[in-house]
Amino acid sequence: MKDRLVIDIKKDLQWLVGSQPIISCPADIEVFIPNKHLEDLHHCPTSEMTYPAPPAYRLGRQFEDCISVLFQHSKQAKLLQRNLVITGEKRTLGELDCLYESAKQRCIHLELAIKFYLYTGAEHDVRKSAESGLESFIGPGGKDRLDKKWKRLIEHQLPLSKTPAALQAIHNAGFSTPEQRQLLLTGILFYPYDNWQSFIPNNQLINPQHLRGWWLFQHQIETLKTETDRCFIILPRWHWMGGIAHYDTLSPLNFTQMKQQVCEDNKPTMLACVRWNNTLQRWQETSRGFVVRDNWPTPL
């Protein structure tokens, strides 16, 4: 395996400006809307970034770099600081993901998160009494949960910029007191394959316009064989945002090839389903999905 990855962040930026927040924020927290800050991508040059290969690779770092590129080409805002560490007397209290200056020259605290969760359904709920209704959305690795992430964002990360320690760090860095807190929690929510397009979660926190996909257990993988004109691309983690846009030329797998690779790896696998468009003379992505091991969500 290569010891480093070279990734064109512009491909991820194209995905980002067309994405939607996963959760509708409370009234006191404003949602950061990427396409309000960067409406025209045509004039943005290729932005290649280098990352360490797995296991050192981190998707969150790539996402933060994507936001930095957005600010570089924005006419509406200017990035002031990334990852400002906040320390107390003897310990680190956390860090602020972004401080940026708005068009009105106001300092804004922005927290970032990109997540990919699978909806388990009531029969797989990890708790019988739900506090938020978000605990049924679980990460493909079986450990991460949307309710835990949301609680961390709301109760710790966003309020952090109001603490005396954070204000001192912000002022020491030469910036004014943040006048606003914003959140960008984006990604894709995946639903059981049978009704993934029509299922509506019974939760007012979930943004109705969020991006969605499907998921299957390995023993259900034959379900994907039904449409003969559909082919597959196995997406590595560093292509989970931009998807097939990262490939200059595509060599899709047929069902048999895809099944062999997925079952041999026995790891959560993101797939892009593609079809050939005769009019455009190119492959087009029709959906995204996950295939997970049969004992998921039991953590590895």
NUGUTOR-686263 format. One record per atom (N, C-alpha, C): x, y, z. Coordinates in steps of 0.2 Angstrom, whole numbers, plus 5000, padded with zeros to 4 digits. Example, Ala and Ser with C-alpha at 12.3 -4.5 7.8 and 13.67 -1.06 7.14 Angstrom:
! residues 2
506649725039 506249785039 506649845039 506449895035 506849955036 506450005039 
***
This chain:
! residues 300
500449945000 500050005000 500450065000 500250114997 500650184997 500650215004 501250245005 501350275011 500950345012 500750365006 500350435007 499850435002 499350475003 498750484998 498750554995 498650564989 498650634986 497850634984 497550684986 496850694985 496650764983 496250764978 496050834975 495350854979 495550904983 494950924988 494450954984 494550984978 494051014974 493450964973 493550904972 493050854971 492650844977 492950854983 492550844989 492150914990 492450964988 492051034988 491451034984 491451004978 490850994974 490350954977 490550904981 490050864985 489750904990 490150944994 489950985000 489451034998 489551074993 489151124991 488451104989 488351034988 487751004986 487450964992 487850964997 487550925003 487050965007 486850925012 486350955017 486550945024 486350985029 486550965036 486150905038 486350865042 486050805045 485450825049 485650875054 485150895059 484950965058 484350985060 484151055060 484251075067 484651135067 484951155073 484451195077 484551195084 484051235088 484151315086 483651355089 483651425087 484251465088 484551445094 485151485096 485851465092 485751415088 486351395084 486251395076 486551435073 486451445066 486851385062 486551365057 486851315052 487251345047 487851325046 488351345041 488151315035 488051365030 487851335023 488351345018 488751295016 489351305012 489151345005 488651325002 488551354995 488351434996 488251455002 488151535003 488851565003 489351525004 490051555004 490451544998 490251494994 490551474988 490051454983 489851504979 489251484974 489551454967 490151474965 490451464959 491051424960 491051354958 491651314958 492051314952 491851344947 492151334940 492851364940 492951424944 493551454944 494051434950 493851384953 494251354959 494751304955 495351314957 495851274954 495851204957 496151154955 496351094958 496651104964 496451074970 496751084976 497051014979 497650994977 497850934979 498150934986 497950884991 498150884998 498450814998 498950815003 499350745004 499150725011 499050665012 498850635018 499250565019 499350545026 499650485027 499150425025 499350375023 498950315021 498650285028 498150245027 497850205033 498450165036 498450155043 497850175047 497950255050 498450285048 498550355051 498050405047 497750385041 497350435038 496750445042 496450515042 495850535045 495450575041 494750545040 494350585036 494150655038 494150665045 493950725048 494450775046 495150765045 495650805043 495450825036 495350785032 495150795025 494550845024 494050835028 493450875028 493650945031 494050955036 494251015038 494651055033 495051015029 495451045023 494951075018 494451035017 493951055012 493651125014 493551135020 493251195023 493751255022 494351235023 494851285022 494951315015 494851265010 494851285003 494251325001 493651305004 493051345003 493251415005 493451425011 493651495013 494151535009 494651495006 495151525002 494851554996 494251524993 493951554987 493251584989 493151604995 492551634997 492551714996 492051744994 492051814993 491651845000 491351795003 490951815009 491351815016 491851775016 492151765023 492851745022 493251755028 493951745028 494051695034 494451645033 494651605039 495151635043 495051635050 495551665054 495951615058 495651565060 496051515064 495751445063 496151395063 495951325063 496151295070 495751255073 495951205078 496351245084 496051295086 496251335092 496251295098 496751275101 496751235107 496651285113 496151255117 495951295123 496251255129 496551285134 496851245139 496651285146 496551245151 496451265158 497051265162 496951265168 497551275173 498051215171 497851155171 498251095170 498051045165 497551065161 497351015156 497051055150 497051015144 496751045138 495951035139 495551085138 494851085138 494551065132 494851075126 494651065120 494951105114 494651115109 494851155103 494251185099 494351245097 493851275092 494051255085 493551225081 493751195075 493951255070 493551305070 493651365066 493451435069 493851485068 493551555069 493651585062 493151615060 493151655053 492851725054 492951765049 492751835049 492151835043 491551855045 491051865040 491151925036 490651935031 490651995027 490552055031 490252045036 490152105041 490652115046 491252085045 491852085049 491652065056 491252015057 491151985064 491451925064 491751905070 492051845072 491551795073 491651735070 491151685071 491451615073 491251585077 491451515080 491051465076 491451425072 491151365068 491451305070 490951255072 491151185073 490951145067 491351095066 491351055060 491250975061 490850945058 490850865059 490550835052 490850785050 490550745044 490450675047 489850645046 489750585049 489350545044 489350475044 489050425040 488750375045 488050375046 487750335051 487250295047 487150235050 486650185048 486050185053 485450185050 484850185054 484750105056 484750085062 484650015064 483849995064 483450045066 482750025067 482550005074 481950005076 481749995083 481949925085 481949875081 482149815083 482949805085 483349855083 484049855085 484249915090 483749945093 483850005097 484349975103 484850015104 485350005109 485050025116 484550065117 484250075123 483450075122 483150055127 482350045127 482050115127 482350155131 482050225132 482450275129 482250305123 482650355120 482550425122 483150455123 483150525125 483050575120 483350555114 483350605109 483150575102 483050505102 482850475096 483450475091 484050485093 484550485088 485050425089 484850385094 485350325096 485250275091 484750275087 484750215082 485150235076 485450285075 485950305070 486650285072 486950235070 487550205072 488050205066 488750215068 489250225063 489350155060 489650145054 489850085051 490250035055 490650065060 491150025064 490750005070 490150025071 489749995077 489850035084 490350085084 490450115090 490150185090 490250225085 490050295085 489250295084 488950345088 488250355088 488050425087 487550445083 487350515082 487150545088 486750515093 486550545099 487150565103 487650525103 488250545107 488650605104 488650605097 489050655094 488650725095 487950715094 487550775095 487650805102 487650765107 487650795114 488350825115 488850795112 489550825113 489550895109 489250895103 489250965100 488951015103 488350995106 487851045109 488051065116 488351015120 488451025127 489251045128 489651035123 490351045125 490651095119 490651065113 491051095108 490851165106 490151175105 489951245104 489951295109 489751275116 489751325121 490551335123 491051295121 491651315123 491951385122 491751415116 491951475114 491751535119 491251515123 490951565128 491351565135 491751515136 492151505142 492651555143 492851575149 493351625150 494051605147 494151535148 494851505145 494851515137 494251505134 494251515127 494251585125 493951625128 493951695126 494651725127 495051705132 495751725133 496151705127 496051635125 496451615120 496351645113 495651665112 495451695106 495751765106 495751805112 496051875112 496751875111 497051815114 497851815114 498051805107 497651765103 497751755096 497651815091 497351865094 497251935091 496551935088 496051895090 495451905087 494951925092 494351955089 493851985094 493351925096 492951945101 492551895104 492051875099 491951805098 491451785093 490751805095 490451835090 489751855090 489251805089 489451745086 488951695084 489251625084 488851575085 489051505085 488751475079 489151435075 488851405069 489051335069 488651285066 488751215066 488651195058 489151155056 489051115050 489151035052 488651005053 488550935054 488250905048 488650875043 488450855037 488650775036 488450745030 488650675029 488050645026 488050575027 487450545024 487150495029 486550485029 486150435034 485950385029 486050325031 485950265027 485350225031 484850195027 484250165029 484250095026 483950045030 483849975027 483549975020 483849935016 483849935009 483049935006 482649905009 481949895007 481549955006 481650005010 481350065009 481750125011 482350125009 482850175010 482650245007 482350245001 482150304998 481550345001 481150305004 480450335007 480450335014 480850305018 480850305025 480950375028 480450395033 480550455036 480650445043 481250455046 481350445053 480850495058 480650465063 480150495067 480550535072 480850595070 481250635074 481250705071 481150755075 481050825072 481750855072 482250825075 482950845074 483250835067 483050775064 483350755058 483050805052 483550835048 483350875043 483050835037 482450855035 482150815030 482450815023 482950855022 483250865016 483950825016 484150795021 484750765022 484950715016 485550705015 485750655010 485650585013 485350535009 485250475011 485550415007 485650355010 485850305006 485550235009 485750175007 485450115009 486050075013 485750025016 486249975019 486049905019 486449855019 486249785019 486749745024 486549695027 487049645030 487349605024 487949575025 488249535020 487749475018 487349445022 486949395020 486449415015 486349475015 485749505011 486049535004 486649525003 487049554997 486749534990 486449474990 486149454984 485549504981 485349544986 484749584984 485049634979 485649654979 485949694974 486049674967 485849604966 485949574960 485349584955 484849614958 484149614954 484149654948 484549714948 484649754942 485249744938 485149714932 485749684928 486149744925 485949804925 486349854922 486649894927 486649874933 486949914938 487649884940 488149934940 488849904942 489049944949 489649934951 489849954958 490549984958 490650034962 491250054964 491350054971 491850014974 492050014981 492450074983 492150114987 492450184989 492850174995 493450194995 493850195001 493650255005 493850255011 493650305016 493750375013 494350385010 494550455007 494150475001 493750434999 493250454993 492550454996 492450455002 491750445005 491350515003 491750565002 491350635001 491250634993 491850644990 491750664982 491550604978 491550544981 491350484977 491750474971 491350454965 491650434959 491950494955 491850554958 492150614955 492850614955 493150574960 493850574961 494250534956 493850494951 494150454946 494150484940 494750484936 494750514929 494450454925 494550394926 494250344922 493950294927 493350264926 493050214930 493150144927 493250094932 493250024930 492749994935 492050004934 491649974939 491649894939 491449874945 491449794946 490649774944 490649714941 489949684941 489849654948 489249624948 488949604955 489449544958 489649504954 490049444956 490749474959 491049514955 491649544957 491649584964 491049624964 490949664970 490849614976 490449564975 490249524981 490849484983 491349464979 491949434981 492349474985 492449534983 492949584987 492649604993 491949614994 491649635000 491649585005 491449525003 491449465008 492149445010 492649455006 493349435008 493549485013 493449545012 493649595017 493349595024 492649575023 492249575030 492249635034 492349695031 492349755034 491749795031 491549845035 491049895032 491249925026 490849915021 491049935014 490549985011 490850045009 490350095006 490450074998 489850074995 489750064988 489450124984 489650134979 489350184974 489050144969 488350144968 488050104962 488050154956 488250124950 488350174944 488050134938 487750174934 487450154927 487850194922 487850164916 488150204910 487550244907 487750304906 487250354903 487450364895 487050334891 487250334884 487250404881 486850444884 486750514881 487450554883 487650554889 488150584892 488850554890 488750484889 489350444887 489850444893 489550434899 489950424905 489550384911 489850364916 489550324921 489250384926 488650364929 488350404933 488150374940 488350404945 488150374952 487350374953 487050324955 486350324956 486150314963 486650284967 486550284975 487150264978 487150274985 487650254989 487450204994 487850154996 487650115001 488150085005 488050045011 488450015015 488249935015 488749895015 488649825016 489049815023 488749785028 489049775034 489049705036 489549685040 489549615043 488849595046 488749525046 488149505049 488049515056 488549525060 488449535067 488449615069 488449655064 488449725065 487749745069 487749785074 488249835075 488749815081 488849755083 489249735088 489949765085 490349805089 490949825087 491449775086 491949785081 492449745080 492949735086 
***
